[in-house]
Amino acid sequence: MERESKENEKKENVVTREELFITSKVWNDMHGEGQVEQACRQSLQDLGLDYLDLYLVHWPFPNYHAPGCDGDARNPDSRPFDAGEYLSVWRQCERLVEQGLVRHIGMSNMTIPKLEAVLGQCRIPPAAIEMELHPGFQQPELFRYVKERGIVPIGYCPIGSPSRPERDRTAEDVADTQIPIPFSVKPQQYLENLWCAVQDPLTEDEMERIRRADKNCRLIKGQVFLWPGADGWEDLWDMGS
Ligand SMILES: NC(=O)c1ccc[n+]([C@@H]2O[C@H](COP(=O)([O-])OP(=O)(O)OC[C@H]3O[C@@H](n4cnc5c(N)ncnc54)[C@H](OP(=O)(O)O)[C@@H]3O)[C@@H](O)[C@H]2O)c1
């Protein structure tokens, strides 16, 4: 949400802050000691807010890439997941809750092995975990794992992210069905999507048809975050042999 629209809403008294649920994330290049708070405060200032409802660690490693780079670009400083390094970021997120800057904290782009390595050591457990979820990529094991621990799964790219950059596309990508609550900035589309969420729920038969549409097809492979010497994007998701 842009600051301008927030200020307009305040003026028109359309919604109150308490009625909104606002999420932001810390980007990979702000994982160092002291940087998470700095990034969070910058987002609060940019959004004209006193607090965020949810603050996520965007990726589980400090690897970042130059904006607009192509899919084969590798940053020589990139490295594999390290539980200790991740927990130092998480401790900083926990402090944001204690300071009242954020209400809840969460994770994103995690796998079961990574969660197993850190969940037991979180003083404040994640309220939510963001993961790619759409009919063509349902991640049932991760979804169940997260739900069983009382964590809310948030699905990103729910309609298959048709506008994602070219570097995030491969010939095998499949995402041919739709579920509600996708991203859009166009009023007609986001109203359609909200409407879907309050209409009659899907029937068990429709849910079963969606379940059968799973093609285990990950769209956001994240290859630009690979480290030198990695075999391929599968390494980011603990799928390597
Ligand atoms: N945690 C992560 O690492 C991560 C990774 C990827 C995405 N995300 C987040 O997840 C959210 C959704 O992901 P996404 O935007 O990539 O994928 P998405 O929600 O699957 O797709 C969004 C696209 O669908 C189109 N769309 C939305 N509603 C539509 C409708 N009713 N009819 C036709 N087209 C419609 C939008 O078109 P218009 O452009 O025309 O509005 C937009 O291009 C975003 O907020 C994104 O930031 C998080």
The ligand as an SDF file (V2000), in Angstrom:
LIG
                    3D

 48 52  0  0  0  0  0  0  0  0999 V2000
    7.2480  -14.6180   -0.2890 N   0  0  0  0  0  0  0  0  0  0  0  0
    7.6830  -14.6140   -1.5410 C   0  0  0  0  0  0  0  0  0  0  0  0
    8.8550  -14.9400   -1.7910 O   0  0  0  0  0  0  0  0  0  0  0  0
    6.7780  -14.2600   -2.6740 C   0  0  0  0  0  0  0  0  0  0  0  0
    7.0790  -14.6840   -3.9680 C   0  0  0  0  0  0  0  0  0  0  0  0
    6.1990  -14.3410   -4.9970 C   0  0  0  0  0  0  0  0  0  0  0  0
    5.0720  -13.5850   -4.7370 C   0  0  0  0  0  0  0  0  0  0  0  0
    4.8190  -13.1640   -3.4510 N   0  0  0  0  0  0  0  0  0  0  0  0
    3.6480  -12.3170   -3.1520 C   0  0  0  0  0  0  0  0  0  0  0  0
    2.4510  -13.0310   -3.3690 O   0  0  0  0  0  0  0  0  0  0  0  0
    1.4470  -12.1810   -3.8920 C   0  0  0  0  0  0  0  0  0  0  0  0
    0.8400  -12.7840   -5.1310 C   0  0  0  0  0  0  0  0  0  0  0  0
    1.8340  -13.2250   -6.0010 O   0  0  0  0  0  0  0  0  0  0  0  0
    1.8910  -12.8150   -7.5320 P   0  0  0  0  0  0  0  0  0  0  0  0
    1.4140  -11.4500   -7.7070 O   0  0  0  0  0  0  0  0  0  0  0  0
    3.2530  -13.1580   -8.0210 O   0  0  0  0  0  0  0  0  0  0  0  0
    0.9410  -13.9160   -8.2000 O   0  0  0  0  0  0  0  0  0  0  0  0
   -0.6410  -14.1060   -8.4040 P   0  0  0  0  0  0  0  0  0  0  0  0
   -1.4100  -13.4770   -7.3170 O   0  0  0  0  0  0  0  0  0  0  0  0
   -0.7970  -15.5650   -8.6740 O   0  0  0  0  0  0  0  0  0  0  0  0
   -0.8620  -13.3450   -9.7790 O   0  0  0  0  0  0  0  0  0  0  0  0
   -1.0370  -11.9610   -9.8300 C   0  0  0  0  0  0  0  0  0  0  0  0
   -1.4150  -11.6350  -11.2550 C   0  0  0  0  0  0  0  0  0  0  0  0
   -2.7210  -12.1310  -11.5030 O   0  0  0  0  0  0  0  0  0  0  0  0
   -3.4860  -11.1580  -12.1190 C   0  0  0  0  0  0  0  0  0  0  0  0
   -4.8670  -11.1970  -11.5750 N   0  0  0  0  0  0  0  0  0  0  0  0
   -5.2430  -10.9900  -10.2900 C   0  0  0  0  0  0  0  0  0  0  0  0
   -6.5650  -11.1130  -10.1660 N   0  0  0  0  0  0  0  0  0  0  0  0
   -7.0580  -11.3810  -11.4010 C   0  0  0  0  0  0  0  0  0  0  0  0
   -8.3610  -11.5990  -11.9270 C   0  0  0  0  0  0  0  0  0  0  0  0
   -9.4270  -11.5580  -11.1440 N   0  0  0  0  0  0  0  0  0  0  0  0
   -8.4770  -11.8580  -13.2420 N   0  0  0  0  0  0  0  0  0  0  0  0
   -7.3920  -11.9010  -14.0480 C   0  0  0  0  0  0  0  0  0  0  0  0
   -6.1290  -11.7040  -13.6070 N   0  0  0  0  0  0  0  0  0  0  0  0
   -5.9590  -11.4450  -12.2970 C   0  0  0  0  0  0  0  0  0  0  0  0
   -2.8740   -9.8120  -11.7920 C   0  0  0  0  0  0  0  0  0  0  0  0
   -3.0500   -9.0150  -12.9120 O   0  0  0  0  0  0  0  0  0  0  0  0
   -2.8450   -7.4140  -12.9200 P   0  0  0  0  0  0  0  0  0  0  0  0
   -1.3610   -7.2090  -12.9020 O   0  0  0  0  0  0  0  0  0  0  0  0
   -3.4560   -7.0840  -14.2310 O   0  0  0  0  0  0  0  0  0  0  0  0
   -3.5510   -6.8580  -11.7140 O   0  0  0  0  0  0  0  0  0  0  0  0
   -1.4200  -10.1540  -11.5470 C   0  0  0  0  0  0  0  0  0  0  0  0
   -0.6470   -9.9660  -12.7200 O   0  0  0  0  0  0  0  0  0  0  0  0
    2.1130  -10.8330   -4.1480 C   0  0  0  0  0  0  0  0  0  0  0  0
    1.7350   -9.9620   -3.1160 O   0  0  0  0  0  0  0  0  0  0  0  0
    3.5940  -11.1370   -4.0890 C   0  0  0  0  0  0  0  0  0  0  0  0
    4.3470  -10.0620   -3.5890 O   0  0  0  0  0  0  0  0  0  0  0  0
    5.6250  -13.5050   -2.4160 C   0  0  0  0  0  0  0  0  0  0  0  0
  1  2  1  0
  2  3  2  0
  2  4  1  0
  4  5  1  0
  4 48  2  0
  5  6  2  0
  6  7  1  0
  7  8  2  0
  8  9  1  0
  8 48  1  0
  9 10  1  0
  9 46  1  0
 10 11  1  0
 11 12  1  0
 11 44  1  0
 12 13  1  0
 13 14  1  0
 14 15  2  0
 14 16  1  0
 14 17  1  0
 17 18  1  0
 18 19  2  0
 18 20  1  0
 18 21  1  0
 21 22  1  0
 22 23  1  0
 23 24  1  0
 23 42  1  0
 24 25  1  0
 25 26  1  0
 25 36  1  0
 26 27  1  0
 26 35  1  0
 27 28  2  0
 28 29  1  0
 29 30  1  0
 29 35  2  0
 30 31  1  0
 30 32  2  0
 32 33  1  0
 33 34  2  0
 34 35  1  0
 36 37  1  0
 36 42  1  0
 37 38  1  0
 38 39  2  0
 38 40  1  0
 38 41  1  0
 42 43  1  0
 44 45  1  0
 44 46  1  0
 46 47  1  0
M  CHG  2   8   1  16  -1
M  END
$$$$
